[in-house]
Amino acid sequence: MSLLGADEPGPAEVLQENGTSRFVLTADHAGRAIPRGLADLGVSEAERLRHIAWDIGIAGVTRRLSALLDAPAVLQHYSRLVVDCNRPTGAGSAFPEVSEATVIPGNAGLDEAAKAARIAAIFEPYHAAIAQALEARGPSIYVAMHSFTPVYLGRARPMHVAVLYNRNPRLSQALAELLRAEPGLVVAENEPYAVSDVSDYGVPVHAERRGLDYVEIEIRQDLIQDEGGQAEWAGRLARLLPLAADRLGGT
């Protein structure tokens, strides 16, 4: 039996499916839903509203950016506390028993059957939707959309935005240069996170294995927690991403 009931939404929402842009957007942590069969994972509503459950604000930015660029976008509805869709499924952080300092009782001691049910219901269909979006087009540019908390375990993060990369830094570094030319922005590279085959799934699997140019974007959550900030950042990225891609040459 599927983990998701027939009346529960599927994990993947696809926007601008026939969009003409060269960009394909993804938002692995766009939602914070929990399948009804898992109740609340033993986590309070207040905790489930925090960054531990989702990337606050990134769904709104991604929706707006998709429309502005006429770019296909795939957004994932379920909380990363259920299964983190940007982690290899064998990683411990794919089913976190503790997130930041919050214990997740519903993830304690999960057996392989329970993990497999979450993977089959959420992880696999979401990534199949991304693969389909990429394979239905010519050469694309992969843009992974994320947000980060301004304070983690008591430590402030001063950057406003970051670009992440692994084997291919071309687009990320071009975008970072353009972002640094924007007034007042503090821009980081591979902070507060870095991409690797061990810690990440989207970029290594969907972009690097296909030989695509890509960027993973992290925006600080207090800048996009309301509609005004989401619109501002979507407009900025809609303006700068094509300029960064044009700098690559031959793309």
N, C-alpha and C positions, 0 to 999 in steps of 0.2 A: 504494500500500500504506500501511496505517496505521502510524504510528510505534509504536503499542502492540501487543504480541502479544495473541492471543486469550486467553491465560491471565494477562495483566496486568490489574490493577484499572483501572476507569474513573477519571477524575479527580474525579468528584463523588460524595460520600456524603451522602445526604439523611436527616435524622433527623426524627422527629415530623412526618411528611409531612402528617398530618391534625390537627396540633395546633390547639388552640382559641385560643391566645394571639394578641394583636394584633401581636406582635413576630415578625420573620423575621430569623434570625441568619445571618451568613456568616463564614467563616474562609478567606481567600484563601491563606494560607500555613500551613495546618494540618499539612502533611506534607513529607517530605524525600525521597520516592522519586524515582528517576531511571529512565526507560525503559531496558530491557535493551539496546536497540539503540544507546544513547548511552554505554554502559559507565558510567564514573564522571565523565565530563566532564574527566578529568585532574586531579581534585581528591581529595585524600587523605580517608580516612574521618574523621580528626580534624577536618579543616576542614568536612566535610559534616555533622558534629554541631553545628557552631557556628550562631550566629544568621544567618550569611550564607545558609544554605540553607533556613531555615524560621523560623517564629515559635514559639520554644521555649515549651512549656506551654499554648499557646492552644487546641489541640485538646481537651485535658482540661477546660479551663474551659468551652469552648463546649458540649461534650457534656453536662456537668453542668447548665449553665444552660438548655439546651434542655429537659432533663427537668424541671427545677424549674418552668419557666414554661409547660410544654407548648407550646413554640414550635418551629415548623419551623426547621431549620438545614441549611445546605449547607456542607460542608467539602471542601477541595481537597487531594488526596493528594500531588501532585507538587511537587518542590522549585522554589522561585522561581528557582533557577539555570538550570532548563530553560526556563521562560517565567514571567515574573512576572505573575500573574493580577490584580494591582492596578495595572497600567501599561497605557496605550494601547500597542497592539502596534507602533506606529511609533516609540515612544520608545527611545532607546538602552539605557535601564535595563531594558527588557523582556527583553533577552538579554544580561546583563552580561558584559563581558569581564574586568572587575575588580570584585570586591565587597569593600567596605572596602579592605583592602590585599592581598587574595588574588586572584591571577590565575586565570581560569577558561579553561584551554586549549581545552576543547571548545566554547567560544563564540567563539573567535577567527575573525574573517572569515567569519561565517555568510552564506551566500548566501540569496536570497529564497525558494528552494525549501525549504531547511532550516528557515527560520523559519516558512514556511507549514505545514510538516508538524507542527511543535510547536503552532502555533495551532489547527490542525484537530483534533489529537488531544486537547489538554488545555484550552486557553483557551476555545474556542467551546463545547464540551459543558458545561464548568463554568458558564459564564455563562448558557447556555441553561437549566440546572437552576435557577439563581437566578430567572431570568425566569419560569419555569414556577411556581415556588413563590409568587411575588408575584402572578402573574396568576390563579392558582387561588383566590384569596381576595378578600375585600373590602379596604377601605383598610388598609394595614399600616404598621408602623413598622420601618424598616430599621436593623439593628444590625450594624455591621462590627467584627469582633473581631480584634485584633492584639496583639502584644507587642513590646517593644523591649529591646535590650541595655543593661545598666547602664553600660557603658563603650564608647564608640565612638571609635576612633582615639586612644586614650589619654585621652579627655575623659570625666569622670564625669557621669552624669545623675542628679540628686538626686530628681527627682519619682518618686513611686510609681505614679502613673497619670495619664493624660492623656485629654482628649476633643478630638476634631478635628472641624472643620466647614468649610464653604465658604460657600454662599449662604444657607443656612438654619441659624442657630445655636440655634434655640429649645430643642430637646431636649438638645443638648450642654451648654448653659449651665445648664439646669435640673438635669441630672445632676451637673455640676461643683459646683454649690452644695450638693447633698446629700452628695457625696463629701467636701467640705471640712468638713462637720459630723461626719464620722467621726473618732474619735480617732487622732491621729498620722499622718494621711495628708498628703502633699504632692501637690497636684493642679495640673496644668498644663492650659492650653488652647492648642491648635495648637502644641505643643512635644512632643517634639523634631521633629515633622513638622507640616506643614499640608497641607490638601487643596486640590487645584486640578485643573482640566481637563487640564492638561499632565502632572502627576505622578501622577494617580490615575485609576482606572477605576470601581471599585465604586460609590462614593457619587455621582459626577457622572452616571453612566449609569443605575444602577438606582434610585436614590432621587430625585435632583434632577430628572431628566427626567420622572419620574412625579409630581412634586409631593408626595413623601412626606416626612414628618418622619423624621429619622434621627439617629444618633450613630455616630461611629467611636471605638472605645475602644482605648487602648493601655495595657497593663499591663507593668510592668517584669519582666523574665524571671526574675530571681532570686527573685521573690515567688511564682512559679507553676511552678517547675521540678520540684516534687514534688506528690504527690496531695493532701497536706494543704493546701498553698497554693492549688491549683486548686479544691478544695472550698470553701475560705474565700472566694475571690473570686467563685466562682459563687453562693454563698449571699448575698454582699453585693450583687451586681448583681441577683439575683432579687428582693431586697427593695427596692432603690432604683430600678430601671428603671420599674416600674409607678408609683411615686410621682412620678418625673420626668415620665412621660407624662401623668399626671393633672393636672399643673400647666399643660399646654398649653392645655387648654380646647377643646372642640369637636372633639377628635380621636377 
